[in-house]
Amino acid sequence: MNDAHEKIDQERRRFLGTAAGVTTAVVAPGVFLHTVATAQSSDAEGRTEGATSAHRWGMLIDTTKCADGCDACVTACNRENGLDLQAKPEGQSEAEWLQQRSAWIRKVKLQDQVSGRISNLPILCQHCEHPPCVDVCPTGASFKRADGIVLVDRHTCIGCRYCMMACPYKARSFIHAEVEEKLTRAPRGKGCVESCTLCVHRLDRGEFTTACAEACAKDGHGAIVFGDLKDPDSALSQALRAQPNRQIREDLKLNTGVRYAGL
């Protein structure tokens, strides 16, 4: 009997060990899922070799060029990620809907208390090098890719919203209602947290622009420059060297991937 029990116990441990390995692979999309997707795609589809630490993606937002009343970046982000497909749940008040609907990027006004000068600036996930959202996530659903992009794995997000409380930029949204319509490139689901992905689906296809930067340039403002912070010759690195810029809440020492000029 003892031998039989010992054999069953060994088999059980072997099975659990295998299962644990599979789970780790599945819940690490920045490492595993993206890599597999790339490996199975041909060069003709324009995919890159996956996220590596050779790059760190970010952007510079020039508030002096951000036009008052313009929402091109917000509209483009909503369309790119399917947020324009959101619909107010039946019976919900307009005020509650405006408070609860997801927004990956929003325009705010900032007034200098000394000069009184008002600046318009888009606020989005800052893609921190040391993201507080990742630190507090109990399941690992909030994670940072090797290229610096901070994402949420909706399959392991349990909706605790600790990350929302930890984010000093209020850059994350919680999905309160069932999602009737969504895009394949931006899967969404009730009970999950979401935020700006720096259009990661574009980067993984080998494109090097975001919907917001593209729309801002198309409207003639050119307030958003996207690029590789680690490439000294990138348009972003050149723009950062050309003008004074800063991080929002520099005191937190998060080393954000998004910088602002003109503040």
C-alpha positions as CSV (number, residue, x, y, z in Angstrom):
1,M,0.0,0.0,0.0
2,N,2.8,2.4,0.9
3,D,4.5,1.7,-2.4
4,A,1.3,2.4,-4.3
5,H,0.6,5.6,-2.4
6,E,4.2,6.7,-3.0
7,K,3.9,6.0,-6.8
8,I,0.6,8.0,-7.0
9,D,2.2,10.9,-5.1
10,Q,5.2,10.9,-7.5
11,E,2.8,11.0,-10.5
12,R,0.8,13.8,-8.9
13,R,3.9,15.8,-8.3
14,R,5.1,15.2,-11.9
15,F,1.7,16.4,-13.2
16,L,1.6,19.5,-11.0
17,G,5.1,20.4,-12.0
18,T,4.3,20.1,-15.7
19,A,1.1,22.1,-15.2
20,A,3.0,24.8,-13.3
21,G,5.4,25.1,-16.2
22,V,2.5,25.5,-18.7
23,T,0.8,28.1,-16.6
24,T,4.0,30.2,-16.4
25,A,4.3,30.1,-20.1
26,V,0.7,31.2,-20.6
27,V,0.6,34.1,-18.1
28,A,3.7,35.8,-19.4
29,P,2.5,37.2,-22.7
30,G,5.3,39.7,-22.9
31,V,7.8,36.9,-23.0
32,F,6.0,33.8,-24.4
33,L,2.9,34.7,-26.3
34,H,4.4,37.5,-28.2
35,T,7.5,35.5,-29.0
36,V,5.4,32.6,-30.3
37,A,3.2,34.9,-32.4
38,T,6.4,36.3,-33.9
39,A,8.0,32.9,-34.5
40,Q,4.9,31.7,-36.4
41,S,4.7,34.8,-38.6
42,S,6.7,35.2,-41.8
43,D,8.8,38.2,-42.6
44,A,6.3,39.2,-45.3
45,E,3.8,40.1,-42.5
46,G,6.3,42.7,-41.2
47,R,6.7,41.3,-37.7
48,T,9.7,42.0,-35.6
49,E,11.7,39.5,-33.5
50,G,9.8,40.3,-30.3
51,A,10.4,42.6,-27.4
52,T,14.0,43.0,-26.4
53,S,15.8,45.3,-24.0
54,A,17.7,46.8,-27.0
55,H,14.8,49.2,-27.2
56,R,12.8,51.4,-24.8
57,W,9.8,53.0,-26.4
58,G,8.5,56.3,-25.2
59,M,7.4,59.7,-26.4
60,L,7.8,63.5,-25.9
61,I,4.7,65.7,-25.7
62,D,5.3,69.3,-26.5
63,T,2.6,71.2,-24.6
64,T,3.3,74.4,-26.5
65,K,2.1,72.7,-29.6
66,C,-0.9,70.9,-28.0
67,A,-3.8,72.9,-29.3
68,D,-6.6,74.0,-26.9
69,G,-9.9,72.2,-27.9
70,C,-8.1,69.6,-30.1
71,D,-8.9,66.0,-29.2
72,A,-7.3,64.3,-32.3
73,C,-5.1,62.1,-30.1
74,V,-8.0,61.0,-28.0
75,T,-10.2,60.2,-31.0
76,A,-7.4,58.3,-32.7
77,C,-6.7,56.3,-29.6
78,N,-10.3,55.4,-29.2
79,R,-10.7,54.3,-32.8
80,E,-7.4,52.3,-32.8
81,N,-8.3,50.4,-29.7
82,G,-12.0,50.0,-30.0
83,L,-12.9,52.3,-27.2
84,D,-15.2,54.2,-29.6
85,L,-17.3,51.0,-29.6
86,Q,-18.3,51.5,-25.9
87,A,-22.0,52.1,-25.3
88,K,-23.7,53.4,-22.2
89,P,-25.4,50.6,-20.3
90,E,-29.2,50.8,-20.3
91,G,-30.5,52.7,-17.3
92,Q,-27.1,54.2,-16.4
93,S,-27.0,58.0,-15.9
94,E,-24.9,60.1,-18.2
95,A,-22.8,61.4,-15.3
96,E,-22.0,57.8,-14.1
97,W,-21.2,56.7,-17.7
98,L,-18.8,59.6,-18.2
99,Q,-17.1,58.7,-14.9
100,Q,-16.9,54.9,-15.6
101,R,-16.2,54.7,-19.4
102,S,-12.7,53.7,-20.3
103,A,-10.2,56.3,-21.4
104,W,-6.6,55.4,-22.3
105,I,-5.6,59.0,-23.0
106,R,-7.3,62.2,-21.8
107,K,-6.6,65.9,-22.2
108,V,-6.2,68.0,-19.1
109,K,-5.4,71.7,-18.4
110,L,-2.6,72.6,-16.1
111,Q,-2.2,76.2,-14.7
112,D,1.0,77.6,-13.4
113,Q,0.3,79.0,-9.9
114,V,2.9,81.7,-10.3
115,S,2.5,83.0,-13.9
116,G,-1.1,81.8,-14.4
117,R,-0.1,80.2,-17.8
118,I,-2.4,77.4,-18.9
119,S,-1.0,74.3,-20.6
120,N,-2.9,71.6,-22.4
121,L,-1.5,68.2,-22.1
122,P,-2.5,64.6,-22.9
123,I,-2.2,62.2,-19.9
124,L,-1.8,58.5,-20.5
125,C,0.1,55.6,-19.0
126,Q,3.7,56.9,-18.5
127,H,5.3,53.5,-19.0
128,C,7.6,53.9,-16.0
129,E,10.9,52.0,-15.7
130,H,9.8,51.3,-12.1
131,P,6.0,51.0,-12.5
132,P,4.1,51.1,-9.2
133,C,1.2,49.2,-10.9
134,V,3.5,46.2,-11.4
135,D,4.7,46.3,-7.9
136,V,1.3,46.0,-6.3
137,C,-0.3,43.5,-8.7
138,P,-1.0,40.3,-6.8
139,T,-1.3,38.0,-9.9
140,G,1.4,39.4,-12.2
141,A,-1.3,40.7,-14.6
142,S,0.4,44.1,-14.7
143,F,3.8,43.6,-16.2
144,K,6.5,45.4,-18.1
145,R,7.9,44.1,-21.3
146,A,11.6,44.0,-22.0
147,D,11.2,47.1,-24.3
148,G,9.7,49.1,-21.4
149,I,6.0,48.9,-22.4
150,V,3.7,48.4,-19.4
151,L,0.7,46.2,-20.1
152,V,-2.1,44.3,-18.4
153,D,-2.8,40.6,-19.1
154,R,-6.6,40.5,-19.0
155,H,-6.5,36.7,-18.6
156,T,-4.9,37.0,-15.2
157,C,-6.3,40.3,-14.1
158,I,-8.7,39.7,-11.2
159,G,-10.1,43.2,-11.1
160,C,-8.7,44.1,-7.6
161,R,-7.8,47.6,-8.9
162,Y,-4.7,47.8,-6.7
163,C,-2.8,49.1,-9.8
164,M,-5.3,51.9,-10.3
165,M,-4.8,53.0,-6.7
166,A,-1.0,52.8,-7.1
167,C,-0.8,54.8,-10.4
168,P,0.0,58.4,-9.6
169,Y,-1.2,59.5,-13.1
170,K,-4.7,58.0,-12.8
171,A,-4.0,56.4,-16.2
172,R,-5.9,53.2,-15.8
173,S,-9.5,52.4,-16.4
174,F,-11.7,49.5,-15.1
175,I,-14.3,47.8,-17.3
176,H,-17.5,47.8,-15.3
177,A,-19.9,46.4,-18.0
178,E,-19.9,43.6,-20.5
179,V,-18.0,44.4,-23.6
180,E,-20.3,43.7,-26.6
181,E,-18.0,44.9,-29.3
182,K,-14.2,44.9,-29.4
183,L,-11.3,44.6,-31.8
184,T,-9.0,41.6,-32.1
185,R,-5.9,43.7,-31.7
186,A,-7.2,45.2,-28.5
187,P,-9.1,42.5,-26.5
188,R,-11.2,43.9,-23.6
189,G,-13.4,42.2,-21.0
190,K,-15.6,43.0,-18.0
191,G,-13.8,43.1,-14.6
192,C,-10.4,43.9,-16.1
193,V,-8.2,47.0,-15.8
194,E,-6.7,48.5,-19.0
195,S,-4.6,51.4,-20.1
196,C,-2.5,52.8,-23.0
197,T,-0.3,50.1,-24.7
198,L,1.8,52.5,-26.8
199,C,0.0,50.8,-29.7
200,V,2.0,47.6,-29.0
201,H,0.2,45.8,-31.8
202,R,1.7,48.2,-34.3
203,L,5.2,47.8,-32.9
204,D,4.9,44.0,-33.0
205,R,4.1,44.3,-36.7
206,G,7.2,46.3,-37.3
207,E,5.5,49.8,-37.4
208,F,7.1,52.6,-35.4
209,T,4.3,55.0,-34.7
210,T,1.3,55.3,-32.4
211,A,-2.2,56.3,-33.4
212,C,-2.1,59.4,-31.2
213,A,1.2,60.7,-32.6
214,E,0.1,59.9,-36.2
215,A,-3.2,61.8,-35.7
216,C,-1.5,64.8,-34.1
217,A,1.0,65.1,-37.0
218,K,-1.8,64.7,-39.5
219,D,-3.7,67.7,-37.9
220,G,-0.5,69.7,-38.3
221,H,0.3,70.2,-34.6
222,G,3.2,67.7,-34.3
223,A,3.0,67.8,-30.5
224,I,3.7,64.1,-30.0
225,V,7.0,62.5,-31.0
226,F,7.2,58.7,-30.5
227,G,10.4,56.7,-30.7
228,D,13.2,54.7,-29.1
229,L,14.7,56.2,-26.0
230,K,17.8,54.0,-26.4
231,D,18.5,55.0,-30.0
232,P,20.5,58.3,-29.9
233,D,19.6,58.9,-33.5
234,S,15.9,58.4,-33.2
235,A,13.6,61.4,-33.7
236,L,12.6,61.1,-30.1
237,S,16.1,61.2,-28.7
238,Q,17.0,64.2,-31.0
239,A,13.8,66.0,-29.8
240,L,14.7,65.4,-26.1
241,R,18.2,66.8,-26.7
242,A,16.9,69.8,-28.5
243,Q,14.6,71.2,-25.8
244,P,14.1,71.2,-22.1
245,N,11.7,68.5,-20.9
246,R,10.6,66.9,-17.7
247,Q,8.7,64.0,-16.2
248,I,5.4,64.5,-14.4
249,R,6.0,63.7,-10.7
250,E,9.8,63.5,-11.1
251,D,10.0,63.3,-7.3
252,L,8.7,59.7,-7.5
253,K,11.8,58.7,-9.5
254,L,9.9,56.3,-11.7
255,N,11.9,57.2,-14.8
256,T,8.9,57.5,-17.1
257,G,8.9,56.7,-20.8
258,V,6.7,59.7,-21.5
259,R,8.3,63.2,-21.2
260,Y,6.8,66.7,-21.5
261,A,8.2,69.9,-22.9
262,G,6.9,73.4,-22.3
263,L,5.9,72.9,-18.7
